[in-house]
Amino acid sequence: MRVVIALERVQATCSAFAAILSDGFVVMWGDPDYGSDSSAVEDQLRNVKQIEATDGAFAAILADGSVVTWGPTRGDSDFGGDSSEVKDQLQNVQQIEGTERAFAAVLSDSSRVAWGDSMCGGE
């Protein structure tokens, strides 16, 4: 029996992939040290509209405009996978882009929020 999964969008870190399924859920595979382990946030990964990646972390925009981030399970965690310092600002997000080790989000009022490694665009 052949199973077909409808992937809407796929993003990649250095060694992991994340894909949005047609139902808005996310699947990941690859090296957990580069973002394939989303167990800490998997209950939040519903109604995902966009995923972006840095070299070692992912960020997802949900249907309500909020953002969920995740990254390495051990080792170097400064890839932008921890957005806790800007979490309150990540509302009404329209777009996210990633660099090597940082993310930037554009909000509905055209303001921007960045996080991750300051040498790579994070603040």
Residue pairs with C-beta under 8 A, 6 or more apart in sequence:
5 21
5 27
6 21
6 22
7 19
7 20
7 21
7 22
8 19
8 20
8 21
8 22
9 19
9 20
9 50
9 51
10 17
10 18
10 19
10 20
11 17
11 18
11 19
11 51
11 52
11 53
11 58
12 18
12 53
13 30
13 34
13 35
13 53
13 54
13 55
13 56
13 57
13 58
13 79
14 34
14 55
14 56
15 30
15 31
15 33
15 34
15 36
16 28
16 29
16 30
16 31
16 32
16 34
16 35
16 36
17 28
17 29
17 30
17 36
18 26
18 27
18 28
18 35
18 36
18 38
18 51
18 53
18 58
18 60
19 26
19 27
19 28
19 51
20 26
20 48
20 49
20 50
20 51
20 60
21 27
24 46
24 47
24 48
24 49
24 63
25 45
25 46
25 48
26 38
26 45
26 48
26 51
26 60
28 35
28 36
28 37
28 38
28 58
29 36
30 36
32 72
32 73
33 56
33 72
33 73
33 74
33 75
34 55
34 56
34 72
35 53
35 56
35 57
35 58
35 70
35 71
35 72
35 79
35 81
37 70
37 73
38 45
38 58
38 70
40 70
41 68
41 69
41 70
44 62
44 68
45 60
45 68
46 62
47 62
47 63
47 64
48 60
48 61
48 62
48 63
48 68
49 60
49 61
49 62
49 63
50 60
50 61
50 95
50 96
51 58
51 59
51 60
51 61
52 58
52 59
52 96
52 97
52 98
52 103
53 59
53 98
54 71
54 79
54 80
54 81
54 98
54 99
54 100
54 101
54 102
54 103
54 116
54 120
55 79
55 100
55 101
56 71
56 72
56 76
56 79
56 81
56 101
57 69
57 70
57 71
57 72
57 79
57 80
57 81
57 98
57 103
57 116
58 69
58 70
58 71
58 81
59 67
59 68
59 69
59 80
59 83
59 96
59 98
59 103
59 105
60 67
60 68
60 69
61 67
61 93
61 94
61 95
61 96
61 105
62 68
65 91
65 92
65 93
65 94
65 108
66 90
66 91
66 93
67 83
67 87
67 90
67 93
67 96
67 105
69 80
69 81
69 82
69 83
69 103
70 81
71 77
71 79
71 80
71 81
71 82
72 79
72 81
78 101
78 116
78 117
79 101
79 116
79 117
80 98
80 101
80 102
80 103
80 115
80 116
80 117
80 122
82 115
83 90
83 103
83 115
85 115
86 113
86 114
86 115
89 107
89 113
90 105
90 113
91 107
92 107
92 108
92 109
93 105
93 106
93 107
93 108
94 106
94 107
94 108
95 105
95 106
96 103
96 104
96 105
96 106
97 103
97 104
98 104
99 116
99 120
99 121
100 117
100 120
101 116
101 117
101 119
101 120
101 122
102 114
102 115
102 116
102 117
102 118
102 120
102 121
102 122
103 114
103 115
103 116
103 122
104 112
104 113
104 114
104 121
105 112
105 113
105 114
106 112
107 113
114 121
114 122
114 123
115 122
115 123
116 122
